């Protein structure tokens, strides 16, 4: 395919520079081989200093262009206004699209992050290494996947569940892009952790309860191998009398003190819990 360079007027260059990462269309008139030609340009910004797209010079371009522009606008609006954070990445992790919810979470505008590395902008070093490894593997295998990632936002680190899918660009150079659609699950995970702690903690003493202790014992026995597992039960008398006379706080202090002493005698390698309440 023969390549040609076409000179643009300052006004035409300015109109192209106004195009964002959202695919847009322009009708412009160019001087091609000394002939004035009306062309339809469809393209977008691909990094801080470059724009790319395709050019059509069909006779019916003026009639087709408005319909195509309207369809493009509708498709792009779905991505921009979706109620999920959506970022589109290339195989190197460079940002190609960055929707409005991404902007709200990060405080950064799409025009400022296009072409930049998602790993450097929004991930800790540890998360970036893991994410880069996953993306490289999945670009090789071409499979969709789900993954949880901690992302830097205006509200601090937030946990997102990303559902990722690969798409081909469909025109020109055959490139594959990764669509990352994420949902903030930070509060959901915190609520689950609170429920887990509540389900495994005695409300009076704050110690691991029967359920947690049984789980710990089963795990210790399963992973012991040739080692031995020791279980010591302490039966404290007059629980109800002390609790009724002095209240929960005194009883809790006395009980946890006894348990702390038992753990200390084992060299700190044990866990103490409460298996009963009477």
GROMACS elastic network, one bead per residue, 0.5 to 0.9 nm:
[ bonds ]
;  ai    aj funct       b0    kb
    6    30     6  0.76229   500
    6    31     6  0.74016   500
    6    32     6  0.68424   500
    7    30     6  0.79730   500
    7    31     6  0.78012   500
    7    32     6  0.89129   500
    8    11     6  0.79176   500
    8    12     6  0.58204   500
    8    13     6  0.59279   500
    8    30     6  0.73316   500
    8    31     6  0.86588   500
    9    12     6  0.51689   500
    9    13     6  0.61870   500
    9    14     6  0.85150   500
    9    30     6  0.89372   500
   10    13     6  0.51278   500
   10    14     6  0.60540   500
   10    15     6  0.86835   500
   11    14     6  0.50468   500
   11    15     6  0.63083   500
   11    16     6  0.88268   500
   12    15     6  0.51024   500
   12    16     6  0.63976   500
   12    17     6  0.86962   500
   12    28     6  0.74147   500
   12    29     6  0.88719   500
   13    16     6  0.51921   500
   13    17     6  0.62147   500
   13    18     6  0.87695   500
   14    17     6  0.50376   500
   14    18     6  0.63703   500
   15    18     6  0.52180   500
   15    19     6  0.70119   500
   15    26     6  0.83687   500
   16    19     6  0.53944   500
   16    20     6  0.88743   500
   16    26     6  0.81215   500
   16    43     6  0.88642   500
   16    44     6  0.85908   500
   16    45     6  0.87997   500
   16    51     6  0.77219   500
   17    20     6  0.77770   500
   17    45     6  0.79685   500
   17    49     6  0.88896   500
   17    50     6  0.87074   500
   17    51     6  0.76749   500
   18    45     6  0.88965   500
   19    22     6  0.74057   500
   19    23     6  0.78528   500
   19    24     6  0.66800   500
   19    25     6  0.86656   500
   19    43     6  0.79492   500
   19    44     6  0.59860   500
   19    45     6  0.63056   500
   19    51     6  0.81151   500
   20    23     6  0.73593   500
   20    24     6  0.78656   500
   20    44     6  0.58823   500
   20    45     6  0.52443   500
   20    46     6  0.85737   500
   20    51     6  0.87963   500
   20   110     6  0.81435   500
   20   111     6  0.64004   500
   21    24     6  0.84908   500
   21    43     6  0.86193   500
   21    44     6  0.50383   500
   21    46     6  0.64833   500
   21    47     6  0.83561   500
   21    51     6  0.87475   500
   21    96     6  0.68351   500
   21    97     6  0.61099   500
   21    98     6  0.81939   500
   21   110     6  0.73235   500
   21   111     6  0.68821   500
   21   114     6  0.71124   500
   22    43     6  0.82978   500
   22    44     6  0.58981   500
   22    45     6  0.75209   500
   22    72     6  0.89947   500
   22    73     6  0.84729   500
   22    76     6  0.63373   500
   22    77     6  0.87914   500
   22    80     6  0.85369   500
   22    97     6  0.73620   500
   23    42     6  0.69087   500
   23    43     6  0.53121   500
   23    45     6  0.79710   500
   23    53     6  0.85971   500
   23    72     6  0.69494   500
   23    73     6  0.78946   500
   23    76     6  0.70844   500
   24    41     6  0.82064   500
   24    42     6  0.57105   500
   24    43     6  0.56576   500
   24    44     6  0.62025   500
   24    69     6  0.69161   500
   24    72     6  0.69721   500
   24    73     6  0.73575   500
   24    76     6  0.89266   500
   25    40     6  0.69533   500
   25    41     6  0.54130   500
   25    43     6  0.64697   500
   25    44     6  0.86013   500
   25    65     6  0.77136   500
   25    66     6  0.88689   500
   25    68     6  0.81741   500
   25    69     6  0.58754   500
   25    72     6  0.82633   500
   26    39     6  0.82665   500
   26    40     6  0.58261   500
   26    41     6  0.50332   500
   26    42     6  0.65394   500
   26    43     6  0.86137   500
   26    65     6  0.82752   500
   26    69     6  0.84855   500
   27    38     6  0.70626   500
   27    39     6  0.58898   500
   27    41     6  0.62770   500
   27    42     6  0.89983   500
   27    61     6  0.85406   500
   27    62     6  0.77142   500
   27    65     6  0.76745   500
   28    37     6  0.84523   500
   28    38     6  0.58766   500
   28    39     6  0.56310   500
   28    40     6  0.66219   500
   28    41     6  0.75114   500
   29    36     6  0.66446   500
   29    37     6  0.55030   500
   29    39     6  0.60324   500
   29    40     6  0.87523   500
   30    35     6  0.80585   500
   30    36     6  0.57173   500
   30    37     6  0.53018   500
   30    38     6  0.63724   500
   30    39     6  0.71303   500
   31    34     6  0.56829   500
   31    35     6  0.53298   500
   31    37     6  0.61077   500
   31    38     6  0.88426   500
   32    35     6  0.52227   500
   32    36     6  0.63165   500
   32    37     6  0.65290   500
   33    36     6  0.83434   500
   37    57     6  0.73380   500
   38    56     6  0.88165   500
   38    57     6  0.65458   500
   38    58     6  0.87414   500
   38    59     6  0.87257   500
   38    61     6  0.79647   500
   38    62     6  0.83187   500
   39    55     6  0.65085   500
   39    56     6  0.55474   500
   39    58     6  0.76826   500
   39    61     6  0.70677   500
   39    62     6  0.85315   500
   40    54     6  0.82986   500
   40    55     6  0.56850   500
   40    56     6  0.50844   500
   40    57     6  0.65098   500
   40    58     6  0.84343   500
   40    61     6  0.63485   500
   40    62     6  0.78436   500
   40    65     6  0.68349   500
   41    53     6  0.69929   500
   41    54     6  0.59176   500
   41    56     6  0.65534   500
   42    52     6  0.84264   500
   42    53     6  0.53856   500
   42    54     6  0.54073   500
   42    55     6  0.64860   500
   42    56     6  0.84045   500
   42    69     6  0.86091   500
   43    51     6  0.70283   500
   43    52     6  0.54140   500
   43    54     6  0.62912   500
   43    55     6  0.86077   500
   44    50     6  0.88645   500
   44    51     6  0.56337   500
   44    52     6  0.58006   500
   44    53     6  0.63929   500
   45    48     6  0.75806   500
   45    49     6  0.80427   500
   45    50     6  0.61082   500
   45    52     6  0.64634   500
   45    53     6  0.88018   500
   45    96     6  0.83622   500
   45   111     6  0.83394   500
   45   114     6  0.76828   500
   45   115     6  0.89551   500
   46    49     6  0.79148   500
   46    50     6  0.57663   500
   46    51     6  0.54243   500
   46    52     6  0.65877   500
   46    95     6  0.85900   500
   46    96     6  0.63026   500
   46    97     6  0.89146   500
   46   114     6  0.64703   500
   46   115     6  0.62108   500
   47    50     6  0.54106   500
   47    51     6  0.71997   500
   47    94     6  0.89161   500
   47    95     6  0.83995   500
   47    96     6  0.77648   500
   47   111     6  0.85024   500
   47   112     6  0.89139   500
   47   113     6  0.80879   500
   47   114     6  0.50063   500
   47   116     6  0.74823   500
   48    51     6  0.86540   500
   48   111     6  0.76809   500
   48   112     6  0.73540   500
   48   113     6  0.80279   500
   48   114     6  0.64340   500
   48   115     6  0.64643   500
   48   116     6  0.84877   500
   53   172     6  0.86063   500
   54   171     6  0.87887   500
   54   172     6  0.79702   500
   56    61     6  0.73028   500
   57    60     6  0.84091   500
   57    61     6  0.66212   500
   58    61     6  0.52908   500
   58    62     6  0.88269   500
   59    62     6  0.78499   500
   59    63     6  0.89194   500
   60    63     6  0.54249   500
   60    64     6  0.62575   500
   60    65     6  0.85272   500
   61    64     6  0.51620   500
   61    65     6  0.56926   500
   62    65     6  0.54584   500
   62    66     6  0.73901   500
   63    66     6  0.67453   500
   63    67     6  0.78365   500
   64    67     6  0.56856   500
   64    68     6  0.62722   500
   64    69     6  0.86576   500
   65    68     6  0.51353   500
   65    69     6  0.59312   500
   65    70     6  0.85299   500
   66    69     6  0.50704   500
   66    70     6  0.61422   500
   66    71     6  0.86893   500
   67    70     6  0.51284   500
   67    71     6  0.62871   500
   67    72     6  0.86423   500
   68    71     6  0.51241   500
   68    72     6  0.61077   500
   68    73     6  0.84948   500
   69    72     6  0.50819   500
   69    73     6  0.60437   500
   69    74     6  0.86432   500
   70    73     6  0.50729   500
   70    74     6  0.62720   500
   70    75     6  0.87638   500
   71    74     6  0.51653   500
   71    75     6  0.62928   500
   71    76     6  0.86136   500
   72    75     6  0.51806   500
   72    76     6  0.60482   500
   72    77     6  0.84265   500
   73    76     6  0.51744   500
   73    77     6  0.59717   500
   73    78     6  0.87400   500
   74    77     6  0.51130   500
   74    78     6  0.65048   500
   75    78     6  0.54193   500
   75    79     6  0.69608   500
   75    80     6  0.89907   500
   76    79     6  0.53095   500
   76    80     6  0.61991   500
   76    81     6  0.86495   500
   77    81     6  0.58373   500
   77    82     6  0.80713   500
   78    81     6  0.55206   500
   78    82     6  0.57498   500
   79    82     6  0.54699   500
   79    86     6  0.70700   500
   79    97     6  0.88407   500
   79    98     6  0.88149   500
   79    99     6  0.64202   500
   79   100     6  0.85813   500
   80    83     6  0.89652   500
   80    86     6  0.80029   500
   80    97     6  0.88886   500
   80    98     6  0.77762   500
   80   100     6  0.54505   500
   80   101     6  0.78449   500
   81    84     6  0.84101   500
   81    99     6  0.70305   500
   81   100     6  0.62314   500
   81   101     6  0.74648   500
   82    85     6  0.75066   500
   82    86     6  0.77478   500
   82    99     6  0.78317   500
   82   100     6  0.80319   500
   82   101     6  0.76503   500
   83    86     6  0.88581   500
   83   101     6  0.70492   500
   83   183     6  0.86179   500
   84    99     6  0.86516   500
   84   101     6  0.65517   500
   84   102     6  0.81698   500
   84   181     6  0.61437   500
   84   182     6  0.56615   500
   84   183     6  0.57241   500
   84   184     6  0.83577   500
   85    98     6  0.79819   500
   85    99     6  0.65831   500
   85   100     6  0.76591   500
   85   101     6  0.52058   500
   85   102     6  0.50316   500
   85   103     6  0.86630   500
   85   105     6  0.84084   500
   85   162     6  0.88894   500
   85   180     6  0.78661   500
   85   181     6  0.56400   500
   85   182     6  0.50359   500
   85   183     6  0.66092   500
   85   184     6  0.84655   500
   86    97     6  0.76334   500
   86    98     6  0.61589   500
   86    99     6  0.55921   500
   86   100     6  0.83790   500
   86   101     6  0.75825   500
   86   102     6  0.67006   500
   86   179     6  0.70528   500
   86   180     6  0.55530   500
   86   182     6  0.63839   500
   87    95     6  0.68532   500
   87    96     6  0.72960   500
   87    97     6  0.52645   500
   87    99     6  0.65424   500
   87   102     6  0.75407   500
   87   178     6  0.82687   500
   87   179     6  0.61452   500
   87   180     6  0.52495   500
   87   181     6  0.67142   500
   87   182     6  0.85631   500
   88    93     6  0.88785   500
   88    94     6  0.83944   500
   88    95     6  0.60226   500
   88    96     6  0.52560   500
   88    98     6  0.67878   500
   88   177     6  0.65970   500
   88   178     6  0.55781   500
   88   180     6  0.60255   500
   88   181     6  0.86138   500
   89    92     6  0.75956   500
   89    93     6  0.53033   500
   89    94     6  0.53525   500
   89    96     6  0.54499   500
   89    97     6  0.72153   500
   89   117     6  0.88954   500
   89   118     6  0.80670   500
   89   177     6  0.56752   500
   89   178     6  0.50930   500
   89   179     6  0.65592   500
   89   180     6  0.76690   500
   90    93     6  0.53839   500
   90    94     6  0.54631   500
   90    95     6  0.68363   500
   90    96     6  0.69183   500
   90   175     6  0.82149   500
   90   176     6  0.68680   500
   90   178     6  0.62399   500
   91    94     6  0.73953   500
   91   135     6  0.74712   500
   91   136     6  0.71880   500
   91   139     6  0.67303   500
   91   175     6  0.88284   500
   91   176     6  0.72558   500
   91   177     6  0.66806   500
   91   178     6  0.75200   500
   92    95     6  0.89910   500
   92   117     6  0.77667   500
   92   132     6  0.83565   500
   92   135     6  0.84940   500
   92   136     6  0.81082   500
   93   115     6  0.89460   500
   93   116     6  0.81330   500
   93   117     6  0.55909   500
   93   118     6  0.58505   500
   93   119     6  0.70273   500
   93   132     6  0.74937   500
   93   135     6  0.78366   500
   93   178     6  0.87179   500
   94   113     6  0.89521   500
   94   114     6  0.74575   500
   94   115     6  0.51591   500
   94   116     6  0.51952   500
   94   118     6  0.61195   500
   94   119     6  0.85811   500
   95    98     6  0.70766   500
   95   113     6  0.67508   500
   95   114     6  0.51708   500
   95   115     6  0.51321   500
   95   116     6  0.56992   500
   95   117     6  0.63246   500
   95   118     6  0.62542   500
   96   110     6  0.89944   500
   96   113     6  0.85618   500
   96   114     6  0.55982   500
   96   115     6  0.62851   500
   96   116     6  0.85901   500
   96   177     6  0.86210   500
   97   110     6  0.71006   500
   97   113     6  0.87883   500
   97   114     6  0.68559   500
   97   179     6  0.89453   500
   98   101     6  0.82938   500
   98   102     6  0.60509   500
   98   103     6  0.72101   500
   98   109     6  0.80652   500
   98   110     6  0.52987   500
   98   111     6  0.86321   500
   98   113     6  0.78560   500
   98   114     6  0.76819   500
   99   102     6  0.53562   500
   99   103     6  0.65646   500
   99   109     6  0.89288   500
   99   110     6  0.70551   500
  100   104     6  0.63411   500
  100   105     6  0.87945   500
  100   109     6  0.82894   500
  100   110     6  0.79981   500
  101   105     6  0.62363   500
  101   106     6  0.85843   500
  102   105     6  0.52713   500
  102   106     6  0.61103   500
  102   107     6  0.80744   500
  102   108     6  0.79496   500
  102   109     6  0.85022   500
  102   110     6  0.83880   500
  103   106     6  0.53118   500
  103   107     6  0.53083   500
  103   108     6  0.51433   500
  103   109     6  0.54880   500
  103   110     6  0.68115   500
  104   107     6  0.54681   500
  104   108     6  0.75520   500
  104   109     6  0.86511   500
  104   153     6  0.89068   500
  104   154     6  0.83346   500
  105   108     6  0.82357   500
  105   152     6  0.87636   500
  105   153     6  0.54490   500
  105   154     6  0.59487   500
  105   155     6  0.76181   500
  106   109     6  0.84322   500
  106   122     6  0.83665   500
  106   152     6  0.73468   500
  106   154     6  0.53250   500
  106   155     6  0.84320   500
  107   153     6  0.77023   500
  107   154     6  0.64183   500
  108   111     6  0.85421   500
  108   112     6  0.68709   500
  108   113     6  0.72878   500
  109   112     6  0.54026   500
  109   113     6  0.67470   500
  110   113     6  0.54012   500
  110   114     6  0.61644   500
  111   114     6  0.57876   500
  112   115     6  0.86833   500
  112   116     6  0.84663   500
  113   116     6  0.53912   500
  113   117     6  0.81716   500
  113   118     6  0.85563   500
  113   121     6  0.85356   500
  114   117     6  0.86457   500
  116   119     6  0.88601   500
  116   120     6  0.81307   500
  116   121     6  0.77365   500
  117   120     6  0.55118   500
  117   121     6  0.63875   500
  117   122     6  0.87329   500
  118   121     6  0.52672   500
  118   122     6  0.59622   500
  118   123     6  0.74675   500
  118   128     6  0.84901   500
  119   122     6  0.58686   500
  119   123     6  0.52978   500
  119   124     6  0.78037   500
  119   125     6  0.80313   500
  119   127     6  0.80412   500
  119   129     6  0.81356   500
  119   131     6  0.77216   500
  119   132     6  0.74724   500
  120   123     6  0.61945   500
  120   124     6  0.77963   500
  120   125     6  0.80058   500
  120   128     6  0.73509   500
  121   124     6  0.88161   500
  121   152     6  0.80619   500
  122   128     6  0.84742   500
  122   150     6  0.86892   500
  122   151     6  0.55009   500
  122   153     6  0.74597   500
  123   126     6  0.78222   500
  123   127     6  0.56726   500
  123   128     6  0.54016   500
  123   131     6  0.88678   500
  123   149     6  0.84925   500
  123   150     6  0.70364   500
  123   151     6  0.54828   500
  123   152     6  0.60890   500
  124   127     6  0.52220   500
  124   128     6  0.59327   500
  124   129     6  0.86094   500
  124   150     6  0.81748   500
  124   151     6  0.78672   500
  124   152     6  0.78515   500
  125   128     6  0.50516   500
  125   129     6  0.62248   500
  125   130     6  0.87573   500
  126   129     6  0.53558   500
  126   130     6  0.64645   500
  126   131     6  0.86578   500
  127   130     6  0.52341   500
  127   131     6  0.59704   500
  127   132     6  0.84357   500
  127   149     6  0.71139   500
  127   150     6  0.71210   500
  127   151     6  0.84760   500
  128   131     6  0.50784   500
  128   132     6  0.58707   500
  128   133     6  0.84296   500
  129   132     6  0.52468   500
  129   133     6  0.62370   500
  129   134     6  0.87677   500
  130   133     6  0.51893   500
  130   134     6  0.63237   500
  130   135     6  0.87625   500
  131   134     6  0.50600   500
  131   135     6  0.61229   500
  131   136     6  0.85660   500
  131   149     6  0.80503   500
  132   135     6  0.51922   500
  132   136     6  0.61324   500
  132   137     6  0.85885   500
  133   136     6  0.53061   500
  133   137     6  0.62494   500
  133   138     6  0.86794   500
  134   137     6  0.51951   500
  134   138     6  0.61198   500
  134   139     6  0.85698   500
  135   138     6  0.51246   500
  135   139     6  0.60068   500
  135   140     6  0.85528   500
  135   178     6  0.85088   500
  136   139     6  0.52659   500
  136   140     6  0.64100   500
  136   141     6  0.88186   500
  137   140     6  0.52187   500
  137   141     6  0.62602   500
  137   142     6  0.83416   500
  138   142     6  0.53115   500
  138   143     6  0.59226   500
  138   144     6  0.76082   500
  138   145     6  0.82299   500
  138   166     6  0.88289   500
  139   142     6  0.51709   500
  139   143     6  0.77417   500
  139   166     6  0.79931   500
  139   176     6  0.80689   500
  139   177     6  0.87012   500
  139   178     6  0.82328   500
  140   143     6  0.86112   500
  142   165     6  0.85615   500
  142   166     6  0.67218   500
  143   164     6  0.89212   500
  143   165     6  0.73249   500
  143   166     6  0.73049   500
  144   163     6  0.77039   500
  144   164     6  0.56642   500
  144   166     6  0.65249   500
  145   162     6  0.82875   500
  145   163     6  0.61115   500
  145   164     6  0.54520   500
  145   165     6  0.68592   500
  146   161     6  0.70415   500
  146   162     6  0.55440   500
  146   164     6  0.60387   500
  146   165     6  0.89204   500
  147   160     6  0.82930   500
  147   161     6  0.58176   500
  147   162     6  0.53515   500
  147   163     6  0.67813   500
  147   164     6  0.80544   500
  148   159     6  0.67746   500
  148   160     6  0.55535   500
  148   162     6  0.60635   500
  148   163     6  0.89456   500
  148   182     6  0.88821   500
  148   185     6  0.89646   500
  149   158     6  0.82528   500
  149   159     6  0.57130   500
  149   160     6  0.54411   500
  149   161     6  0.66347   500
  149   162     6  0.74995   500
  150   157     6  0.60575   500
  150   158     6  0.54466   500
  150   160     6  0.63022   500
  151   156     6  0.81724   500
  151   157     6  0.54685   500
  151   158     6  0.54049   500
  151   159     6  0.63360   500
  151   160     6  0.71369   500
  152   155     6  0.79666   500
  152   156     6  0.57508   500
  152   158     6  0.65656   500
  153   156     6  0.50706   500
  153   157     6  0.59641   500
  153   158     6  0.67400   500
  154   157     6  0.82948   500
  155   158     6  0.74971   500
  157   186     6  0.89675   500
  158   184     6  0.69052   500
  158   185     6  0.78485   500
  158   186     6  0.57550   500
  158   187     6  0.89869   500
  159   183     6  0.84400   500
  159   184     6  0.59406   500
  159   185     6  0.57198   500
  159   187     6  0.86549   500
  159   189     6  0.83540   500
  160   182     6  0.57787   500
  160   183     6  0.52865   500
  160   185     6  0.55054   500
  160   186     6  0.69841   500
  161   181     6  0.82300   500
  161   182     6  0.53443   500
  161   183     6  0.53125   500
  161   184     6  0.65711   500
  161   185     6  0.65209   500
  162   180     6  0.60204   500
  162   181     6  0.53945   500
  162   183     6  0.65723   500
  162   184     6  0.89663   500
  163   179     6  0.82121   500
  163   180     6  0.60637   500
  163   181     6  0.53820   500
  163   182     6  0.63032   500
  163   183     6  0.86626   500
  164   178     6  0.66053   500
  164   179     6  0.55192   500
  164   181     6  0.62469   500
  164   182     6  0.83945   500
  165   177     6  0.83703   500
  165   178     6  0.57330   500
  165   179     6  0.52733   500
  165   180     6  0.68439   500
  165   181     6  0.85661   500
  166   176     6  0.65940   500
  166   177     6  0.56739   500
  166   179     6  0.61809   500
  166   180     6  0.89827   500
  167   170     6  0.84717   500
  167   175     6  0.84804   500
  167   176     6  0.56424   500
  167   177     6  0.54035   500
  167   178     6  0.64884   500
  167   179     6  0.73531   500
  168   171     6  0.83759   500
  168   174     6  0.67752   500
  168   175     6  0.57451   500
  168   177     6  0.62724   500
  168   178     6  0.89818   500
  169   172     6  0.78760   500
  169   173     6  0.79116   500
  169   174     6  0.65551   500
  169   175     6  0.57269   500
  169   176     6  0.63386   500
  169   177     6  0.72043   500
  170   173     6  0.83627   500
  170   174     6  0.70439   500
  170   175     6  0.81337   500
  171   174     6  0.68719   500
  171   175     6  0.87148   500
  172   175     6  0.84884   500
  184   187     6  0.79079   500
  184   188     6  0.85219   500
  185   188     6  0.51321   500
  185   189     6  0.61385   500
  185   190     6  0.86349   500
  186   189     6  0.53104   500
  186   190     6  0.62709   500
  186   191     6  0.87016   500
  187   191     6  0.60716   500
  187   192     6  0.85372   500
  188   191     6  0.51504   500
  188   192     6  0.62354   500
  188   193     6  0.86730   500
  189   192     6  0.50106   500
  189   193     6  0.61505   500
  189   194     6  0.86186   500
  190   193     6  0.50279   500
  190   194     6  0.61694   500
  190   195     6  0.86360   500
  191   194     6  0.50561   500
  191   195     6  0.62356   500
  191   196     6  0.85684   500
  192   195     6  0.50959   500
  192   196     6  0.60906   500
  192   197     6  0.86459   500
  193   197     6  0.61508   500
  193   198     6  0.84720   500
  194   197     6  0.51835   500
  194   198     6  0.60699   500
  194   199     6  0.85479   500
  195   199     6  0.59865   500
  195   200     6  0.85509   500
  196   199     6  0.51270   500
  196   200     6  0.62592   500
  196   201     6  0.86023   500
  197   200     6  0.51595   500
  197   201     6  0.58563   500
  197   208     6  0.86828   500
  198   201     6  0.53621   500
  198   202     6  0.78046   500
  198   203     6  0.77749   500
  199   202     6  0.83195   500
  199   209     6  0.81707   500
  199   211     6  0.77452   500
  199   212     6  0.82120   500
  200   207     6  0.85358   500
  200   208     6  0.56945   500
  200   209     6  0.54102   500
  200   210     6  0.75512   500
  200   211     6  0.58948   500
  200   213     6  0.83448   500
  201   204     6  0.87988   500
  201   205     6  0.82530   500
  201   206     6  0.58070   500
  201   207     6  0.56022   500
  201   210     6  0.83906   500
  201   211     6  0.84206   500
  201   212     6  0.73568   500
  201   273     6  0.85959   500
  201   274     6  0.86729   500
  202   205     6  0.57390   500
  202   206     6  0.51591   500
  202   207     6  0.54622   500
  202   208     6  0.59868   500
  202   210     6  0.82891   500
  202   273     6  0.83813   500
  202   274     6  0.69777   500
  202   275     6  0.88220   500
  202   277     6  0.87260   500
  203   206     6  0.55338   500
  203   207     6  0.79232   500
  203   209     6  0.87027   500
  204   207     6  0.81778   500
  204   248     6  0.67743   500
  204   249     6  0.81347   500
  204   251     6  0.87629   500
  204   252     6  0.65673   500
  204   277     6  0.89854   500
  205   208     6  0.86217   500
  205   248     6  0.83628   500
  205   249     6  0.84607   500
  205   251     6  0.82175   500
  205   253     6  0.78938   500
  205   255     6  0.74278   500
  205   256     6  0.69022   500
  205   274     6  0.80859   500
  206   209     6  0.84217   500
  206   252     6  0.82883   500
  206   256     6  0.86770   500
  206   273     6  0.89206   500
  207   256     6  0.78028   500
  207   272     6  0.71794   500
  207   273     6  0.51885   500
  207   274     6  0.62618   500
  208   211     6  0.78444   500
  208   212     6  0.55639   500
  208   213     6  0.63545   500
  208   271     6  0.86258   500
  208   272     6  0.71647   500
  208   274     6  0.62092   500
  208   275     6  0.83305   500
  209   212     6  0.53699   500
  209   213     6  0.61151   500
  209   214     6  0.86262   500
  209   273     6  0.57086   500
  209   275     6  0.56350   500
  209   276     6  0.78492   500
  210   213     6  0.51580   500
  210   214     6  0.60972   500
  210   215     6  0.85558   500
  210   273     6  0.72948   500
  210   274     6  0.61227   500
  210   276     6  0.69191   500
  211   214     6  0.53412   500
  211   215     6  0.62737   500
  211   216     6  0.87003   500
  211   275     6  0.79607   500
  212   215     6  0.50705   500
  212   216     6  0.61197   500
  212   217     6  0.86197   500
  212   273     6  0.79640   500
  213   217     6  0.60762   500
  213   218     6  0.85708   500
  213   271     6  0.83978   500
  213   272     6  0.80362   500
  213   273     6  0.61936   500
  213   274     6  0.77740   500
  213   275     6  0.73091   500
  214   217     6  0.50728   500
  214   218     6  0.61309   500
  214   219     6  0.85615   500
  214   275     6  0.87647   500
  215   218     6  0.52370   500
  215   219     6  0.62080   500
  215   220     6  0.85903   500
  216   219     6  0.51550   500
  216   220     6  0.60387   500
  216   221     6  0.86149   500
  216   271     6  0.86029   500
  217   220     6  0.50399   500
  217   221     6  0.61258   500
  217   222     6  0.85019   500
  217   229     6  0.83453   500
  217   231     6  0.83161   500
  218   221     6  0.52756   500
  218   222     6  0.60829   500
  218   223     6  0.86309   500
  219   222     6  0.51013   500
  219   223     6  0.61179   500
  219   224     6  0.83296   500
  220   223     6  0.53600   500
  220   224     6  0.57553   500
  220   229     6  0.69168   500
  221   224     6  0.51504   500
  221   225     6  0.78559   500
  221   227     6  0.89809   500
  221   228     6  0.80926   500
  221   229     6  0.64585   500
  222   225     6  0.73310   500
  223   227     6  0.88536   500
  224   227     6  0.51300   500
  224   228     6  0.65087   500
  224   229     6  0.70214   500
  225   228     6  0.80480   500
  232   262     6  0.89869   500
  234   259     6  0.86205   500
  236   239     6  0.66447   500
  236   255     6  0.84479   500
  237   240     6  0.86050   500
  238   241     6  0.53305   500
  238   242     6  0.62888   500
  238   243     6  0.84781   500
  239   242     6  0.54969   500
  239   243     6  0.60093   500
  239   244     6  0.85337   500
  239   251     6  0.79275   500
  239   277     6  0.86169   500
  239   278     6  0.67404   500
  240   243     6  0.50403   500
  240   244     6  0.59000   500
  240   245     6  0.83767   500
  240   278     6  0.71226   500
  241   244     6  0.52577   500
  241   245     6  0.60127   500
  241   246     6  0.84484   500
  242   245     6  0.51160   500
  242   246     6  0.57881   500
  242   247     6  0.73223   500
  242   248     6  0.88567   500
  242   250     6  0.82850   500
  242   251     6  0.66821   500
  243   246     6  0.55190   500
  243   248     6  0.57680   500
  243   249     6  0.85746   500
  243   250     6  0.75331   500
  243   251     6  0.56699   500
  243   252     6  0.88257   500
  244   247     6  0.56447   500
  244   248     6  0.80678   500
  246   249     6  0.77935   500
  246   250     6  0.58970   500
  246   251     6  0.71188   500
  247   250     6  0.57995   500
  247   251     6  0.64288   500
  247   252     6  0.86883   500
  248   251     6  0.50976   500
  248   252     6  0.58462   500
  248   253     6  0.85095   500
  249   252     6  0.50720   500
  249   253     6  0.61967   500
  249   254     6  0.86689   500
  250   253     6  0.51578   500
  250   254     6  0.62237   500
  250   255     6  0.85659   500
  251   254     6  0.51051   500
  251   255     6  0.59661   500
  251   256     6  0.84824   500
  252   255     6  0.51427   500
  252   256     6  0.60036   500
  252   257     6  0.83244   500
  253   256     6  0.54147   500
  253   257     6  0.60220   500
  253   258     6  0.87324   500
  254   257     6  0.51575   500
  254   258     6  0.64154   500
  254   259     6  0.88541   500
  255   258     6  0.52742   500
  255   259     6  0.63993   500
  255   260     6  0.86752   500
  256   259     6  0.50066   500
  256   260     6  0.59669   500
  256   261     6  0.85473   500
  256   272     6  0.88085   500
  257   260     6  0.50841   500
  257   261     6  0.62821   500
  257   262     6  0.87745   500
  258   261     6  0.52108   500
  258   262     6  0.64395   500
  258   263     6  0.88679   500
  259   262     6  0.50688   500
  259   263     6  0.62750   500
  259   264     6  0.86080   500
  259   271     6  0.89145   500
  259   272     6  0.60127   500
  259   273     6  0.78301   500
  260   263     6  0.51545   500
  260   264     6  0.61360   500
  260   265     6  0.87073   500
  260   272     6  0.76141   500
  261   264     6  0.50742   500
  261   265     6  0.63038   500
  261   266     6  0.88951   500
  262   265     6  0.52217   500
  262   266     6  0.66759   500
  262   268     6  0.89194   500
  262   270     6  0.86338   500
  262   272     6  0.79667   500
  263   266     6  0.52606   500
  263   267     6  0.67912   500
  263   268     6  0.54124   500
  263   269     6  0.71842   500
  263   270     6  0.56237   500
  263   271     6  0.66466   500
  263   272     6  0.67447   500
  264   267     6  0.52485   500
  264   268     6  0.51495   500
  264   269     6  0.82761   500
  264   270     6  0.83813   500
  265   268     6  0.72802   500
  266   269     6  0.61052   500
  266   270     6  0.64424   500
  267   270     6  0.76908   500
  268   271     6  0.80682   500
  274   277     6  0.75332   500
